[in-house]
Structures are given as C-alpha cells and as structure tokens.
Amino acid sequence: MSTVDATRWVITKSCSLKVEGSTNVSKFSCIISNSFRPDTLIMRRSASSESISINGYMRLNVQNFDCHNPMMTGELRKILKAKHFPHMTIRFISLSGYPDNRLKAYPINGLVSIELAGVTKNFNVAYMVSPTGKNTLVLKGIKEIKFSDFNIVPPRKIGGMIQTSDKLIAEFNLALQLI
C-alpha cells in the first residue's frame, strides 16, 4: 500500500472526555477537560483506499476525572484502579475518510484502541467532524462502552442495594489543529 501524503494534526488542550452512567438510584456524569497534553496525530492517506491510517494517541490521567461529587469521583477512580493504572490511553488507528475542515459538519467513522485499568480493547466510533477555523476542527465521538469491556465489576453499595449499570456512554471532543 503506497502512501499518497501525510498530514500532522496537533491535539490541543481544549479537549474533553465525558463518561455518563447510571445506578438504580440516579445518573452520573464524570468529565476530564482542559488537562490534555498537546500531542500530534499523523494521518496518512492511501492511494488504494479512502481509509486514513492514524499514528498517535492521547494519554489521560484517571485522577483528573471529576464527577462533581467527591464521593462519586473517588469511587470512579477506585473502580478504574487509578493507583495501579493511573493513565487511560486512547490510540487512534484509522478514519473512514480524511477530515476536511472546509466543509460543514459531517459524520465519519473511526477505529480506536482504549487501554484502561490494564486492559486494551478496540472500538469503532462514530464521529461528527465540525470545522472551527481555517486549519482547526473538532472530532466529537460518542460510544457506548461497558465496565466489563475492561474486566471491571460495576460498583455496588449498601449491601448491593445501590447497583451501577455496566453500560457507560463515553463522549469525547477532540480539538485538532493542522500543522
């Protein structure tokens, strides 16, 4: 497979990752925002397909999750095994097309690998590409994941009376700037 061209995109600090879930009593929302280390993604177009390969990743500190409730924040960090696995890594593998910042918002699909609590799993993600400037855009991805995808048992409290659902909705906003 021959490479037609490669472009470099910087992941800016104005990114966010939100995780929403529920218990049999209430819903919760936890977020990491504005604590991303700028990193570079290299996107390569292929002469033989529309698919774009990506080389790059984001590493997030699990301690930066904020659930807007100290008890819930502490519980999330505990079940994500933050002491033993302090980072969550999202590796970007491919996109179904090249993100074009000259168009209006449009959908695109991608493949990512997520490492969390010592377990790595691949996910297909549906993104919405939204141009934000001449050489900038946001990839907004939403994906349903499960605690069990990462061999994590959802927490139960008060003798099992409060049970957390295995299902989570992960939403991330990836702000990119072409360099």
C-alpha positions as CSV (number, residue, x, y, z in Angstrom):
1,M,0.0,0.0,0.0
2,S,1.6,3.2,-1.1
3,T,1.1,6.4,0.9
4,V,-0.1,9.5,-1.0
5,D,0.5,12.1,1.7
6,A,0.7,12.6,5.4
7,T,-0.5,15.5,7.5
8,R,0.2,16.4,11.1
9,W,-2.5,17.5,13.5
10,V,-1.9,18.7,17.0
11,I,-4.4,17.6,19.7
12,T,-5.0,20.9,21.6
13,K,-5.7,21.4,25.3
14,S,-9.3,22.3,24.7
15,C,-10.4,18.6,24.5
16,S,-12.7,16.8,26.8
17,L,-13.8,13.3,27.8
18,K,-17.2,12.8,29.5
19,V,-18.5,9.5,30.8
20,E,-22.1,9.1,31.7
21,G,-23.7,6.2,33.5
22,S,-26.4,5.3,36.0
23,T,-27.2,3.4,39.1
24,N,-30.6,2.1,40.1
25,V,-31.0,5.3,42.1
26,S,-29.6,8.1,39.9
27,K,-27.5,9.1,36.9
28,F,-23.9,10.4,37.0
29,S,-21.6,12.3,34.7
30,C,-17.8,12.5,35.0
31,I,-15.5,14.6,32.9
32,I,-11.9,15.3,32.2
33,S,-11.4,18.7,30.5
34,N,-8.6,21.0,29.6
35,S,-6.0,18.8,31.1
36,F,-4.8,17.2,27.9
37,R,-1.1,17.2,27.0
38,P,-0.8,18.5,23.4
39,D,0.2,15.6,21.2
40,T,0.5,15.0,17.4
41,L,-1.5,12.7,15.2
42,I,-0.1,11.8,11.8
43,M,-2.8,11.0,9.3
44,R,-1.8,9.1,6.1
45,R,-3.9,8.8,3.0
46,S,-3.5,5.7,0.9
47,A,-3.5,5.6,-2.9
48,S,-5.6,2.4,-2.8
49,S,-8.4,3.3,-0.4
50,E,-10.4,6.0,1.2
51,S,-9.3,4.9,4.6
52,I,-6.9,7.1,6.6
53,S,-4.4,5.5,8.9
54,I,-3.5,7.4,12.0
55,N,-0.4,7.3,14.2
56,G,-0.8,8.9,17.6
57,Y,-2.5,8.7,20.9
58,M,-3.8,10.6,23.9
59,R,-2.8,9.7,27.5
60,L,-5.2,10.8,30.2
61,N,-4.7,10.9,33.9
62,V,-7.5,8.9,35.5
63,Q,-7.1,11.1,38.6
64,N,-8.4,14.1,36.5
65,F,-11.9,12.7,36.3
66,D,-14.4,15.0,38.1
67,C,-17.9,13.7,38.8
68,H,-18.9,17.0,40.5
69,N,-19.5,14.9,43.7
70,P,-16.4,14.0,45.8
71,M,-17.8,10.6,46.8
72,M,-18.6,9.6,43.2
73,T,-15.3,10.9,41.9
74,G,-13.4,8.9,44.5
75,E,-15.5,5.8,43.7
76,L,-14.9,6.1,40.0
77,R,-11.1,6.5,40.5
78,K,-11.1,3.4,42.8
79,I,-13.0,1.1,40.3
80,L,-10.8,2.3,37.4
81,K,-7.8,1.1,39.5
82,A,-6.2,4.6,39.3
83,K,-3.5,3.7,41.9
84,H,-2.2,0.8,39.8
85,F,-3.2,2.1,36.3
86,P,-3.0,5.9,36.6
87,H,-3.5,6.5,32.9
88,M,-6.1,5.8,30.2
89,T,-4.6,5.7,26.7
90,I,-6.7,6.3,23.5
91,R,-4.8,5.2,20.4
92,F,-6.2,6.5,17.1
93,I,-5.9,3.8,14.4
94,S,-7.9,4.9,11.4
95,L,-10.7,7.0,9.9
96,S,-13.1,6.2,7.1
97,G,-12.1,9.4,5.3
98,Y,-9.9,12.4,5.6
99,P,-11.3,15.1,8.0
100,D,-11.9,18.2,5.8
101,N,-12.2,21.5,7.7
102,R,-13.6,23.3,4.6
103,L,-16.9,21.5,4.9
104,K,-19.9,21.9,7.2
105,A,-20.2,19.4,10.0
106,Y,-20.5,15.8,8.7
107,P,-20.2,12.2,10.1
108,I,-17.2,10.0,9.8
109,N,-16.2,6.6,11.4
110,G,-13.0,5.6,13.1
111,L,-11.2,2.9,14.9
112,V,-9.6,3.5,18.3
113,S,-7.9,1.3,20.9
114,I,-8.6,2.2,24.5
115,E,-6.4,1.0,27.4
116,L,-8.0,1.3,30.8
117,A,-7.3,-0.5,34.1
118,G,-4.6,-2.6,32.3
119,V,-7.0,-3.9,29.6
120,T,-6.9,-2.8,25.9
121,K,-9.8,-3.1,23.6
122,N,-10.6,-1.8,20.1
123,F,-13.8,0.2,19.3
124,N,-15.5,1.6,16.2
125,V,-16.5,5.1,16.9
126,A,-19.0,7.4,15.0
127,Y,-17.6,10.9,14.9
128,M,-19.1,14.3,13.9
129,V,-16.4,16.5,12.2
130,S,-17.0,20.2,12.9
131,P,-14.7,22.8,11.3
132,T,-13.9,25.5,13.8
133,G,-11.5,27.6,11.8
134,K,-9.2,27.7,8.8
135,N,-6.9,24.9,10.0
136,T,-8.9,23.6,13.0
137,L,-11.7,21.2,13.7
138,V,-13.3,19.1,16.4
139,L,-14.0,15.4,16.2
140,K,-16.9,14.6,18.5
141,G,-17.2,10.9,19.2
142,I,-19.8,9.1,21.2
143,K,-19.5,5.4,22.1
144,E,-21.3,3.0,24.4
145,I,-18.8,1.0,26.4
146,K,-19.1,-1.2,29.4
147,F,-17.2,-1.6,32.6
148,S,-17.0,-5.3,31.8
149,D,-15.2,-4.5,28.5
150,F,-12.2,-3.7,30.8
151,N,-12.8,-6.5,33.3
152,I,-14.2,-4.0,35.8
153,V,-17.1,-5.1,38.0
154,P,-19.5,-2.2,38.3
155,P,-19.7,-1.0,42.0
156,R,-22.5,-1.9,44.4
157,K,-23.1,-0.1,47.7
158,I,-25.0,-0.6,50.8
159,G,-25.1,-4.4,50.7
160,G,-26.0,-4.4,47.0
161,M,-29.0,-2.0,47.3
162,I,-27.3,0.5,45.0
163,Q,-26.1,-1.1,41.8
164,T,-24.2,0.7,39.0
165,S,-25.2,-0.3,35.4
166,D,-22.4,-1.9,33.4
167,K,-23.2,0.4,30.5
168,L,-21.4,3.8,30.0
169,I,-21.7,6.4,27.3
170,A,-18.3,7.9,26.5
171,E,-18.3,11.2,24.7
172,F,-15.1,13.0,23.6
173,N,-14.4,16.2,21.9
174,L,-11.0,16.1,20.2
175,A,-9.8,19.6,19.1
176,L,-7.3,19.4,16.3
177,Q,-5.1,22.0,14.6
178,L,-3.3,21.3,11.3
179,I,0.4,22.0,11.4
